[in-house]
Amino acid sequence: MARRKGLGGGTPATVALTAAGVDFTLHAYEHDPRAASYGLEAAEALGVEPGRVLKTLLASLDGTLVVGIVPVDGQLDLKALARALGGSKAVMADVAAAERATGYVAGGISPIGQRRAHPAVVDVSATGWPTVFVSGGRRGLDVELSPADLIAVTAATTAPIGR
């Protein structure tokens, strides 16, 4: 049985983690919708290195939605993402399409518990941390878990996709 530490909250991400038996900790913070970067806002509010806080970005790879998970203080390298998944060209997905496909609102898209499973790649830098933080499924809520659990629960591969 998964140990949930922190705040309650039944987002699809927390439900999926609990069902998978993954240990995680929820961290809530006061979200400012005017923040220039929601990810950097989370790192600052939670008092953790920005490299430990990961953002979830959706891209269209040869017409198929895929997920890139990279540190909030960097950018997604679309060419590297395409290579990692064996595709030819990736472009950022339309925000509305990303929201429909995941069931989450932009700025709160979690890589976990998405409406439909999408091929996912976690930037290899995440594996250097004992735990990482990803969106818990809404703005102002992050989930802390081990990189190995993140990779397992999202069926992701790892590759250097950040820059």
N, C-alpha and C positions, 0 to 999 in steps of 0.2 A: 504494500500500500504506500502510495506517495505521501511524503510529509509536506504539508503546505504550511509554510511559516509566513506570518505577516497578515495582511488584510484579507478579508473575504472578497468574493467577487466571482461570479460565475460567467466569465467570458468564454467563448469557444476555445481560446488558448488554454485557460486554466482547466477547463473540463477535459480537453484532450490530454494534458499533462497528467492529470489525476488518473484518467482511464489507462494511461500508459505506465503508471506506477513510477513516474519520474519525480525525484525530489526537486523542489523549487521553492523560492521565496518571492513573495509579491512585495513590490515597493511602489507606493503611491507618492505622488508629489503634486504640488500646485502647478497646473499647466497654464501658461500664458499664451493665448492664441495669437498674440502679436510677436512671439519669439521668432527671431530670424532663422533659427535652426532648432527644430523640435528635439533632435538627437543631442545636440550640444547642451540644450536646456536640461535634458534628462541627466546627462553626465554631471553637470554642475549641481543640479538639485539633489542628486543622489550622492554627491561627493566622491565620484569614482573617475578613474582615468577614462578619457574619451575613447581610447582604443578598446576598452572593455564593453562599451555600449555599442550595440550593432543596430544598423538600420536595415529594414526590409524593403527592397526595391523590386518592382516587377518590370520585366522587359519582354518584348516580343522577339523571339528567336525563330526566324524563318516561319513566322506566322503562328507560333505556339507561345503561350505565356510561360515564362520561367521566373524564378526567384533568385536574386542575388542578395547575399547578406554580408554587409561590410561594416567596418567601424564608422561611427558617425563623424569622425574628424577627417575622413577621406572621401573618395568618390569611387563609384563603380566603373571599372574598365570594361566597357561593352564588348570590345574585341576579345579580351581575356575570358569573359563570361561565355561568349560564343564558342571559343576554343575548348573551354572546360566541358561544355555539353555537346561537343561534336557538331556544332552548327556552323553556318557560314556568316550570318549577319544578325546582330542584335540591335534593337533600338528601344528606347524607353517606352513603356506601355502608356497608353492614355490613362489618365487618372480615373476616369469613370469606368473604364474597362477593368482596371485593377481593383476598384472598389466592388464592382459586381462579381468578379471572379473570386475574391477572397472573403467577402462578407464583412469587411472592415472599412472604416473611414480612413482616408489618406491622413498620414500623421499618426495613425494608431494601428497601422497594418502589422499584424504579427505574422511571423513565418510559421507559427503553430496554429492548428485548428482552422485552417482556411476552408472555405466552402468546398473547394475542389483542390485535390492535391496537384501541385505543379513541380516539375523538376527544379531542384534547388542546389545552389552552390554556396557554401560558407567560405569566406576568405580565410586562408590558411593562418593568418595572424591570430585568429580567435583561439586556436588550439594552444597558444602560449600562455593563456590565462587559466587560473584554477576555476573561475566562474566567469560568465559573461551575462550581459543584460540585453534583453530584446523586449519589444513592445508586448504588453500583456493583453492587447486587444482593444485598447482605447487610449486616447491621449491622457497623459498623466499617470499611467500605470505600466510599470516594467516588471518583467519576470527575470529573476536571477537563477541560472542553472549552469551545470557543467557544459563545456563545449561538446563533449562526447554525447551527452544527452540531447543537446540541440541537434546535432548531426543525426543522431539515431531517430529522434521523433519526427524530423522533417525528411528523412530518407535522403539527406543531402550528401553531396561529395564535397571535398575541400580542394581549393586551388587558389593561386594568387590572383584574385579578381579585383582587388582594391588598388588604388593608387593615391 
